[in-house]
Amino acid sequence: KQEVTQIPAALSVPEGENLVLNCSFTDSAIYNLQWFRQDPGKGLTSLLLIQSSQREQTSGRLNASLDKSSGRSTLYIAASQPGDSATYLCAVRRSGTASKLTFGTGTRLQVTL
Amino acid sequence: DTEVTQTPKHLVMGMTNKKSLKCEQHMGHRAMYWYKQKAKKPPELMFVYSYEKLSINESVPSRFSPECPNSSLLNLHLHALQPEDSALYLCASSQVDMGFSYNEQFFGPGTRLTVL
């Protein structure tokens, strides 16, 4: 059974810092991995999708990497801003025909002024 | 347009009420999902519809009844709920390739449900 863990559970950084969020999964046989952002009481916003054949994906100040063999993904946020404050979730899909995502436990990020 | 819409935004209901949650997308996605999310927890999958047919039911109690009237709409009918069913209910959708390969999921804003 796939288990997805995110460390740290919570993180507070001052504005302008670069930061890394971690996601670990126990079964390396994944099809893709998706990073989401969730603001309190709101839905999930898809940030990046990495296919198993890819090493990284970039969107603006966000860069996600994937090391499938070691069961790890990182989300790098450059020059953090208060508006980046949210909970960040990673989720893995076991195979292309698997509709189910297995979610991580989330990292709650606060960027302070 | 990468938007999934959900109505209502908030719902308060008694344990004897019958209500419905609605979800709509116009991205041409052929897979739609219902999730339940409790505070400070990740979303938990409830149901998956693929090409308007129920493909996954994660052992959800029968007081939750999903319906997919067409490829753009997804409903969740609620009846005789319990207070512990209070949660944020999220709808999502994704493309499905001809080889039944599921792609990136897009989520709606959710319905905050309170059962009294």
Interface residues (C-beta under 8 A of the other chain):
Chain A: Q34 F36 G41 K42 G43 L44 T45 S46 L49 L89 A91 R93 G96 T97 A98 S99 K100 L101 F103 G104 T105 G106
Chain B: V4 Q6 A31 Y33 K40 P42 P43 L45 V48 S50 S55 I56 L88 L90 A92 S94 D97 G99 F100 S101 Y102 N103 E104 Q105 F106 F107 G108 P109 G110 R112
